[in-house]
Amino acid sequence: MKKIIVSLTFIGLLFACKQPESRMPISYSSGTFIKESVQRNKNIVKDEEKLIQDIIKSDSTHHYYQSAVGFWYKYDVAVTTDSLLPKKGDIVKLDFEIYDINNNLIYTKAETTPKVYAVDKQEIMVGLRHAVKLMHKGETVSFIFPSHMAYGYLGDKEKIGTNVPLICKVTLNDIKPE
């Protein structure tokens, strides 16, 4: 009898220790969040594009150029005698001011950094990274950046809010080749 009880206990323990089968979690992936986010971003870009085009149309005294990466610019002071443009690794000295799209000053030359920039080797606003490579020494250029080329959906966490297109007035003072 004792052997039967021990055997039954042993068999019971074997069945009790068996791991239950895990079930796969129920999840639904409709993609609506991503689709809504993409549509929201497209609407922001479209609205900013219209705003920028209105600014360009209202300024009949300057010719604006569109860059290959999606911003616009005009020459305040153009230099046509120099052909040297900054390239990756060059050290440039620059001054710049940042304005909102209504031309209200946000950051003065004294407040902006960097004043010395290693092209494509330092962190700087995306639009400015591309803009500097279009300038000659001695030029002053006003760039209009849509928010995705400026500080995007985060802003700069100080004076520039989310999704704010900006105007940067940049003077390239010097270029030191790498």
C-alpha positions as CSV (number, residue, x, y, z in Angstrom):
1,M,0.0,0.0,0.0
2,K,2.8,2.3,0.9
3,K,4.4,1.7,-2.5
4,I,1.1,2.6,-4.3
5,I,0.8,5.9,-2.3
6,V,4.5,6.8,-3.1
7,S,3.9,5.9,-6.8
8,L,0.8,7.9,-7.0
9,T,2.5,10.8,-5.2
10,F,5.4,10.6,-7.7
11,I,3.0,10.5,-10.7
12,G,1.1,13.4,-9.3
13,L,4.3,15.4,-8.8
14,L,5.2,14.7,-12.4
15,F,2.0,16.1,-13.7
16,A,2.0,19.0,-11.3
17,C,5.4,20.1,-12.5
18,K,4.5,20.2,-16.1
19,Q,4.8,23.7,-17.4
20,P,1.6,25.2,-18.8
21,E,1.7,26.1,-22.5
22,S,2.1,29.8,-23.0
23,R,-0.4,31.6,-25.2
24,M,0.6,34.2,-27.7
25,P,-0.6,37.7,-26.7
26,I,-3.4,39.1,-28.7
27,S,-2.3,42.2,-30.6
28,Y,-3.7,44.2,-33.3
29,S,-1.5,46.2,-35.7
30,S,-3.6,48.4,-37.7
31,G,-0.9,51.0,-38.5
32,T,-3.3,53.9,-37.9
33,F,-0.9,55.8,-35.6
34,I,1.9,55.7,-38.2
35,K,-0.5,56.7,-41.0
36,E,-1.9,59.6,-38.9
37,S,1.6,60.7,-38.0
38,V,2.7,60.7,-41.7
39,Q,-0.4,62.6,-42.7
40,R,0.2,65.2,-39.9
41,N,3.8,65.7,-41.0
42,K,2.7,66.1,-44.7
43,N,0.2,68.7,-43.6
44,I,2.9,70.6,-41.6
45,V,5.2,70.6,-44.6
46,K,2.5,71.7,-46.9
47,D,1.4,74.6,-44.6
48,E,5.0,75.7,-44.1
49,E,5.7,75.6,-47.9
50,K,2.7,77.9,-48.5
51,L,3.9,80.3,-45.8
52,I,7.4,80.4,-47.2
53,Q,6.1,80.9,-50.8
54,D,4.0,83.8,-49.6
55,I,7.1,85.4,-48.0
56,I,9.1,84.9,-51.2
57,K,6.3,86.4,-53.3
58,S,6.0,89.5,-51.0
59,D,9.7,90.2,-51.4
60,S,10.0,91.6,-54.9
61,T,13.4,93.2,-54.3
62,H,15.3,89.8,-54.0
63,H,15.6,86.7,-56.0
64,Y,15.3,83.5,-54.0
65,Y,16.9,80.2,-54.8
66,Q,15.7,76.8,-53.8
67,S,18.3,74.3,-52.5
68,A,18.4,70.7,-53.5
69,V,17.6,69.6,-49.9
70,G,14.4,71.8,-49.4
71,F,15.2,75.3,-48.1
72,W,15.3,78.7,-49.8
73,Y,17.8,81.5,-49.7
74,K,18.6,85.0,-51.0
75,Y,21.9,86.8,-51.2
76,D,22.2,89.9,-49.0
77,V,25.9,90.3,-49.9
78,A,27.1,88.1,-52.8
79,V,30.7,87.4,-53.6
80,T,31.4,86.5,-57.3
81,T,35.1,86.7,-57.4
82,D,35.9,83.7,-55.2
83,S,35.1,80.1,-56.2
84,L,36.1,78.4,-53.0
85,L,33.2,76.7,-51.2
86,P,33.4,74.9,-47.9
87,K,33.6,71.2,-48.0
88,K,33.6,68.4,-45.4
89,G,36.3,68.9,-42.8
90,D,37.0,72.6,-43.6
91,I,36.9,75.0,-40.7
92,V,34.6,78.0,-41.2
93,K,34.1,81.1,-39.1
94,L,30.6,82.5,-39.3
95,D,28.2,84.8,-37.6
96,F,24.5,84.2,-37.8
97,E,21.2,85.4,-36.4
98,I,18.0,83.4,-36.1
99,Y,14.6,84.9,-36.9
100,D,11.1,83.5,-36.8
101,I,9.1,83.4,-40.1
102,N,7.7,86.8,-39.3
103,N,11.2,88.3,-39.1
104,N,11.2,88.6,-35.3
105,L,14.7,88.2,-33.9
106,I,15.0,85.1,-31.7
107,Y,18.8,84.8,-31.3
108,T,21.4,87.5,-31.9
109,K,24.9,87.0,-33.3
110,A,26.2,87.1,-29.8
111,E,23.8,84.3,-28.7
112,T,24.4,81.9,-31.5
113,T,27.0,79.2,-31.6
114,P,29.1,77.8,-33.1
115,K,31.2,80.7,-34.4
116,V,33.8,78.2,-35.7
117,Y,32.4,75.1,-37.3
118,A,34.1,72.0,-38.8
119,V,32.0,71.3,-41.8
120,D,30.0,68.1,-41.5
121,K,32.0,67.1,-38.4
122,Q,30.2,69.0,-35.7
123,E,26.6,69.1,-34.7
124,I,24.7,72.1,-36.0
125,M,21.1,72.8,-37.3
126,V,20.4,70.5,-40.3
127,G,19.6,73.3,-42.7
128,L,22.7,75.3,-41.6
129,R,24.9,72.3,-42.2
130,H,23.8,72.3,-45.9
131,A,23.6,76.1,-46.2
132,V,27.2,76.8,-45.2
133,K,28.4,74.7,-48.1
134,L,26.7,77.0,-50.6
135,M,28.5,80.1,-49.4
136,H,31.7,81.9,-50.4
137,K,34.0,83.8,-48.0
138,G,32.5,87.3,-47.3
139,E,29.0,86.5,-48.3
140,T,25.9,87.2,-46.2
141,V,22.9,85.0,-47.1
142,S,19.4,84.8,-45.6
143,F,18.2,81.2,-45.5
144,I,14.5,80.2,-44.9
145,F,14.3,76.8,-43.3
146,P,11.1,74.7,-43.0
147,S,10.9,73.3,-39.5
148,H,12.2,69.9,-40.5
149,M,15.4,71.6,-41.6
150,A,15.6,73.7,-38.4
151,Y,14.7,72.3,-35.0
152,G,11.8,70.1,-36.0
153,Y,9.2,68.8,-33.6
154,L,11.3,69.2,-30.5
155,G,12.3,72.9,-30.9
156,D,15.5,74.0,-29.2
157,K,13.9,73.6,-25.8
158,E,14.6,77.3,-25.1
159,K,13.3,80.0,-27.4
160,I,12.2,78.0,-30.5
161,G,9.0,75.9,-30.2
162,T,7.9,72.8,-32.0
163,N,7.6,72.8,-35.8
164,V,8.8,76.4,-36.3
165,P,10.2,77.4,-39.7
166,L,13.1,79.8,-39.3
167,I,15.1,82.5,-41.1
168,C,18.9,82.4,-40.5
169,K,21.0,85.4,-41.7
170,V,24.5,84.0,-42.0
171,T,27.8,85.7,-42.8
172,L,30.7,83.4,-43.7
173,N,33.8,85.2,-42.5
174,D,36.5,82.7,-43.3
175,I,37.3,79.3,-44.7
176,K,40.3,77.2,-43.7
177,P,40.6,74.1,-45.9
178,E,41.2,70.8,-44.1
